[in-house]
Amino acid sequence: MSNNTLQVADVLPADHKERMAQLSNLARLAESSERFEDMCKFMKLLVETLGETPNHEGLPVEERNLLSVAYKHVIGTRRATWRTLNADEGRDAPLIAEYRRQVEGELQVICKEVIGLIESVLIRGQAADEARVFYLKMAGDYYRYLAEFMDRSAGFHDKAKERYQLALDIATGDNEKDGNGVGALPSTHPIRLGLALNYSVCFYEILGEKILACKLARKAFEDAIKKLDELDEHSYKDSTLIMQLLRDNLTLWSSDSNWNDEAANDVNVQNVDAE
């Protein structure tokens, strides 16, 4: 990440509450200016200040989303660059290989920074199920991004799976065994649906467990369909968008000619339309 970002630590107030409020405002300004590298720096300082605050109760939802948006932008551009370099016909040429290694180094720094903030500050002592699921999912995402280009021996594949599974266990709760989609978060909750979407992608693309990927995505979609009439207006747009992505993935994956017929039949997608 850039070292040219505005240096603010020395001019921020000493009081933790005031400091965090000013950093939150700076992050919003950086977002509106599309200076996402700066936004990440401000949110990192905010989380570190939170970690220094005795008996803190975690980030409010708005700041939590600011953190997610900031790092999503800076990691997204680098992931796209890496995919382009890795798909190029001349990817083994020394110059392109060196460029790709540079991008991979940046990806590692960003991913490990996010994971460090989550696991050293944000997830600790977090009692609310929604926040725990959010942060565990986010940690799973960034471990997955590392697993996209790191060898499995580095352990990031397994760490991604562990974080996603912990989040899923909390989100679905003990009643999930009854098959009703009942848990700590409703089956239509955007965070729970987003978790199912990303975890299923991890199963399919990172872990190579295609049947599990389809089963997870299909169950999340079908559980949400059953409760669609209970979805509140605030979450409707986000939830239905993720449901469509789940359905799109299922359609794509079930038509994948690389699996055997038995696997394809096991995950046949039903044409379910919400009323």
N, C-alpha and C positions, 0 to 999 in steps of 0.2 A: 504494500500500500504506500501511497505517496507520503514523503516526509515534508512536503511543502505546505501542509495544512496549517491554517492559522493556529498559533500557539496560544492557548487560552488558560492552561492550568494555573499559571502564575497570577492571573488577574481575576480569577473566580473568587467569590466570597468563601470564607472559611466555614460558615454555617452549612451543614450538610443539606438541609432542606432548601435553603436559598440557592445553593450550588446546583442541586439537582434540577430545580425549577429553571434556572438560567440555561443549563445544558439542554434541557428538553426544548426550550424555545429556540436555541441555536440549531438543534437537530431539525426542527420544523422548517426553519429558514433555509437550511442546507437542502432539505428535501424539495422545497418549492423552487429552489435555484438549480435543482438537479446536480448538486455537488455531493454525490453519495459517498465519496471517500471521506469528506469532511463530516458527513452525517455519521459515518461509522466511528470516527474518532470521538465525536461528542457523546455518542451512545456508550462507547466503551468507558469513557470517563464517568458517565452517569452511573453505569453499573458498578464500577470500581468504588465510587462514592457510596453507593448503596451498601456495598460489602463492608464498608468502614462504619456503617451506621448500626449501633447496638439494637438488637431485637427488631430488625427491619421486617416489614411484612411483604416484601417483594415489590415488583413494579406494578403500577396501575395498568389496566388494559391498554390504554392509549400509548403509553411509553413502551409497553411490551410489543405492540405492533410497529412502533417506530424502529425498534431494534431489528425486528424481522425484515422490514422493508429496506433498511439501510444495507444490511449484509446481503440480502437477496440480490440487490442490484450489482454490488461489486463482485460477488461470486458468479453471478449469471453471465456477465460479459467475459470473464476469464474461462468459464466452462465452455462457452460458445467458441472462443478462440481455440481452446484445446481440441475441441471436436473437429474444427476446421483443419487444424494442423495434423491431427491424427488421421484424418480421412484423405489428406492430400496424397497424390500418387508419388510424390517425391519425399514422403515423410521420413525416409531413412537417410536422406541426404544430410551431411554433417551440419549444414547451416540451419535447416529446418529442425533437425533433432535438437540442436542447441537452443533454438527458439522455444521449442516445446518444453524442454527442461526448465527454461526460465519461467514459463507460464505455470508449470507444475509447482515450482518453488513458491510462486505467489499464491497459488491455490492452497498449498500446505499452510502457509502463514495465516491466511484468512480463516481457513477451517479450524485450525488449532486455536486461534484467538477466540472464535465464537464458542467452541466447545469449552474452552477454559472459563469463559464468563458464565456459561450455563452451569457447569459442574462445580465451580468453586464458589459461586455466589447465588445464582438465581434459583437453582433447584433445591438448595439447602434450606431446610426448615419450611418449605412451601407446603402449606396444608391444603389449599384449595385444589380439588381434583382437576378442574379445568386448566389451571396454571401448570400443574405437574404434567398433564398430558401434552400441553403446548410445548413446554421446554424439552421433555423427553423426545417428542417428535422432531423438534428442531435439532437436537443433538444427533438423532438418528439420521436426519437429512445431511448434516455436515460430515458425519462419518461415512455416509454413502458417497458423498462427493469425493472424499479421499479414496474410497475403494474403487472409484471409476478408473483411476490411473495407477494405483499402488498395488503391489503384489499382495496376494492373500496372506502371505506370511507376516505382513505388517500388522495384521489383526483388526484392521478397520472394517472388513466385511462382517466379522462376528460382532464387533461393537455396535455397528449399525443395527443389526438384527436384534441384539439385546435391548437397545434403547427403544426401538419400535415395539418390541414385544411387551416391555414394561408399560409403555404408554397404552398399548391396546388392552392389557390386563386391567388397567385402571379405568379406561374409558368404557369398557364393556361390562365390568363388574362380574360378580358371581352369578348373576341371573342369566348371563349370556348362555350358559349351559342349557337353559330351557328353550333356546332357539327363538326368543321373543325380541332380541335386540335391545334388551333393557340393561342399563348400566349406569355408571356415574355420569356419563354424558348421554343424552338422547341419541338414538340412531340417526337422527336427521341433523345433529349438531355439526356445523361446518368443520370444527377442529377434529371431531371423530371421523368424519368422512374424508377429510384431507389426510389424516393419519392412515386410513385404510388405502387410499390412493397411493401414497408414497411408499408405504410398506409393501404393497403388492408390486410396485415398480422395482423395489429392492429385491424382492423374491425373484422376479422375472429377469431383470437385467444384471444384477450383481451376484446373486446367489445361485442363479440358474435353476431355481425350483419353480418351474412354470405352472405345474398343476396347483401348487399352493398359492401362487400368485392369482390365478383365476378363481380359485375357491374363495380367497379372502375378498377379492373385488366383487365377486358375485353376491356373496353373503351381505356385504356392506350395502350394496345397491338394493337388494331385495328387502333387507331390514328397514332401510330408509323409505322405500316405496310404501311399505305397510303403514308407516306413520306420517306420510306426507301431508295428510289433512290436519295434523296437529302442529305443523311447522308455522312458527310465527313470522309475521311480515318482515321483521328486521333481518332474519337469517335466510329468507326464502331464496333470494337471488344467489347468494354464495353457495348455499346447499345444493340447489338444483344444478348450478354450473359444475360442481364437483361430481355430482351424480352422473351428469352427461359425460364427464371425462372418464369416470369408472366404466360406463357403458361403452364408450369408444374404445378403451383399452381391451375390454372383454371381446369386442367384435374383432379387433385386430389380432389379439392373441389366439383366439379360438380358430382363426383362419390361417395361423402360422403353419406352413407346410413342413417345417422342420421337426414337428413332433410326430409321434406315431398316431395311428387312428384311434387307439384305445384312449390315449390321453385327450385327444380332441373331443371324443364323445363324452368323456367325463366332465368336460367344462363347457358343454354346449350352451350358448347364450339364449335365454328366452327373450322374446320380443315383448317386453312389459312396458306399457304406456301408462303414465300417471293420468288419472281421471281429472 
